[in-house]
Amino acid sequence: MEAIKQEIRLDENYTELFRELIHRQLGIYISPDKNYLLENKISRLVNRGGYQSVQELYKMLKDNKKGTMEDLVRYITTTHTFFFRENKHLAILRKDIMIRNIAHPLIWVAASSTGEEVYSIIIELLEHGISDFFIVATDINTEVLRHCKRGVYSRDRMKELSEDILRKYFDRVDEGRPGEYFRVKEYLRKYFIVKKINLIDNLRFEAKFHYIFCRNVLIYFNLETQRRVLDVLTANLRDLGYLFVGHSESLIHITDKLESVFSSVYNKKL
Ligand SMILES: C[S@@+](CC[C@H](N)C(=O)[O-])C[C@H]1O[C@@H](n2cnc3c(N)ncnc32)[C@H](O)[C@@H]1O
């Protein structure tokens, strides 16, 4: 029998405390008009994560208790993604690699979620004869990174893929549960690594990237955090490198270090 769920309410004080903590630690800003969302996510975490109360959860986060921050990240982040999302970007990417004859393109997928974006880039490039690239796939959420690395998807999440592409790049697997599942072919793994990275950390990679995909994540940040993250992205982008953002994420009025080259594609001002 399912355990009876306790009714969890966030009082004003804890609403503010969680809003502030989430913003400071994850960069994600949940504005007061979305308090219902904050309450919903925190109460689900308390109920399903085995915490006694909102107060206990907050205290464990403040005390840095192992696993608690990961729990919060799992419940707060929105990880929705799909194969060949905003696929005009993929054509821009491969044409640029070809036109500028970029040897060994290095690509950062900066909020990769469960990996559909990463495999879409790999498939797009391989389909056009480009095979000397490398991708660093990062996210703040370790659960989605595990999914990305494993590369198993149910058929209903693969609607954007033709049967030919499905057969060419995936193997059918038995997951021991209802439904049809496919796993990416083993050799695709050599094209990428996954790494947990919080975009608000002031990170510098050893090598700069030719291309950075940071799509559909800036929308969860406020203006100040967007500027901070864009500084990190720009610092890790080569001169003339491209930054791809989500179609609804215009950078006009946010930064003067980047200029638009195509719709939602930017490069560094020299
Ligand atoms: C909506 S998904 C976007 C996935 C993919 N880029 C796309 O466009 O389909 C947003 C992703 O951003 C990640 N994210 C949120 N805050 C982050 C942060 N501070 N640092 C790194 N990743 C973050 C989430 O975990 C989630 O996987």
Ligand as a Chemical Component Dictionary entry (heavy atoms), coordinates in Angstrom:
data_LIG
# 
_chem_comp.id                   LIG 
_chem_comp.type                 NON-POLYMER 
_chem_comp.pdbx_formal_charge   0 
_chem_comp.three_letter_code    LIG 
# 
loop_
_chem_comp_atom.comp_id 
_chem_comp_atom.atom_id 
_chem_comp_atom.alt_atom_id 
_chem_comp_atom.type_symbol 
_chem_comp_atom.charge 
_chem_comp_atom.model_Cartn_x 
_chem_comp_atom.model_Cartn_y 
_chem_comp_atom.model_Cartn_z 
_chem_comp_atom.pdbx_ordinal 
LIG C1  C1  C 0  15.764 22.109 -20.328 1  
LIG S1  S1  S 1  17.282 21.257 -20.181 2  
LIG C2  C2  C 0  18.035 21.673 -21.711 3  
LIG C3  C3  C 0  18.681 20.488 -22.364 4  
LIG C4  C4  C 0  19.272 20.743 -23.752 5  
LIG N1  N1  N 0  20.330 21.695 -23.710 6  
LIG C5  C5  C 0  18.212 21.173 -24.730 7  
LIG O1  O1  O 0  18.254 22.307 -25.218 8  
LIG O2  O2  O -1 17.316 20.363 -25.038 9  
LIG C6  C6  C 0  18.145 22.303 -19.013 10 
LIG C7  C7  C 0  19.358 21.621 -18.385 11 
LIG O3  O3  O 0  20.134 22.612 -17.700 12 
LIG C8  C8  C 0  20.703 22.030 -16.544 13 
LIG N2  N2  N 0  21.103 23.098 -15.594 14 
LIG C9  C9  C 0  20.308 23.886 -14.837 15 
LIG N3  N3  N 0  21.044 24.710 -14.078 16 
LIG C10 C10 C 0  22.347 24.453 -14.374 17 
LIG C11 C11 C 0  23.588 24.982 -13.903 18 
LIG N4  N4  N 0  23.648 25.950 -12.983 19 
LIG N5  N5  N 0  24.729 24.474 -14.412 20 
LIG C12 C12 C 0  24.696 23.479 -15.345 21 
LIG N6  N6  N 0  23.553 22.936 -15.821 22 
LIG C13 C13 C 0  22.381 23.420 -15.346 23 
LIG C14 C14 C 0  19.593 21.126 -16.031 24 
LIG O4  O4  O 0  20.071 20.127 -15.165 25 
LIG C15 C15 C 0  18.990 20.586 -17.332 26 
LIG O5  O5  O 0  19.534 19.324 -17.664 27 
# 
loop_
_chem_comp_bond.comp_id 
_chem_comp_bond.atom_id_1 
_chem_comp_bond.atom_id_2 
_chem_comp_bond.value_order 
_chem_comp_bond.pdbx_ordinal 
LIG C1  S1  SING 1  
LIG S1  C2  SING 2  
LIG S1  C6  SING 3  
LIG C2  C3  SING 4  
LIG C3  C4  SING 5  
LIG C4  N1  SING 6  
LIG C4  C5  SING 7  
LIG C5  O1  DOUB 8  
LIG C5  O2  SING 9  
LIG C6  C7  SING 10 
LIG C7  O3  SING 11 
LIG C7  C15 SING 12 
LIG O3  C8  SING 13 
LIG C8  N2  SING 14 
LIG C8  C14 SING 15 
LIG N2  C9  SING 16 
LIG N2  C13 SING 17 
LIG C9  N3  DOUB 18 
LIG N3  C10 SING 19 
LIG C10 C11 SING 20 
LIG C10 C13 DOUB 21 
LIG C11 N4  SING 22 
LIG C11 N5  DOUB 23 
LIG N5  C12 SING 24 
LIG C12 N6  DOUB 25 
LIG N6  C13 SING 26 
LIG C14 O4  SING 27 
LIG C14 C15 SING 28 
LIG C15 O5  SING 29 
# 
